Amino acid sequence: MAANYNNSAWFYDRLSHLVYGRALVEAQVYLLQFIPPNSNLLIVGGGTGWILDEITRIHPSGLQVTYVEVAPKMIAISKTRDTGGNKVIFINDAMENVPLIDDFDIVVTPFFV
Ligand SMILES: C[S@@+](CC[C@H](N)C(=O)[O-])C[C@H]1O[C@@H](n2cnc3c(N)ncnc32)[C@H](O)[C@@H]1O
C-alpha cells in the first residue's frame, strides 16, 4: 500500500478541507451530475465516503454501487453514509486484490493515487 489512510480516517476530511479548501470536494461533486440514472458504478478509494452522501442527493435510488476502499476505518465511516435506496456493496480491500466480474458504466477514482 502506497500510503496508509487508516490512522487519519477520523480527521482526514477536516485535514483535506484545511489544506485544499473546497477544491477537491467541488471537483468531484461537479462531475456527479453526469452519472446517468440506474448506472452501475465503481468507486475506488472513496475515503470516508462523503461522496456517497452527495451521490444520494442527486440519485436517491436506482444506482448499483461497488465501493472499494483499503483502509478499514475509512470504510467503517463510509458505511454510516446516506445511500438512500441505492444498492451499495462495500469491499474493504485494495483494488488490485478485487476480482471484479461486473461491467461498470462509470468508474470513479477520486484522488485515489
Ligand atoms: C487521497 S485519499 C482520497 C479520499 C477521497 N477520495 C476524497 O477525495 O476525500 C485516497 C484513498 O484511497 C484509498 N486507497 C489507497 N490505495 C488504495 C487501493 N489500492 N485500493 C483501494 N483504496 C485505496 C486510501 O485508503 C484513501 O482512503
The ligand as an ORCA input file, in Angstrom:
! r2SCAN-3c Opt
* xyz 0 1
  C      -6.122     10.725     -1.003
  S      -7.386      9.710     -0.255
  C      -8.819     10.360     -1.085
  C     -10.094     10.038     -0.344
  C     -11.381     10.529     -1.035
  N     -11.484     10.032     -2.386
  C     -11.501     12.027     -1.014
  O     -11.369     12.656     -2.090
  O     -11.738     12.594      0.073
  C      -7.103      8.132     -1.080
  C      -7.977      6.994     -0.568
  O      -7.714      5.856     -1.382
  C      -7.585      4.705     -0.543
  N      -6.699      3.777     -1.248
  C      -5.355      3.897     -1.463
  N      -4.881      2.871     -2.160
  C      -5.956      2.045     -2.409
  C      -6.109      0.801     -3.111
  N      -5.065      0.216     -3.692
  N      -7.337      0.255     -3.180
  C      -8.411      0.870     -2.603
  N      -8.328      2.039     -1.912
  C      -7.106      2.621     -1.822
  C      -6.986      5.257      0.748
  O      -7.218      4.391      1.863
  C      -7.701      6.596      0.874
  O      -8.910      6.484      1.594
*
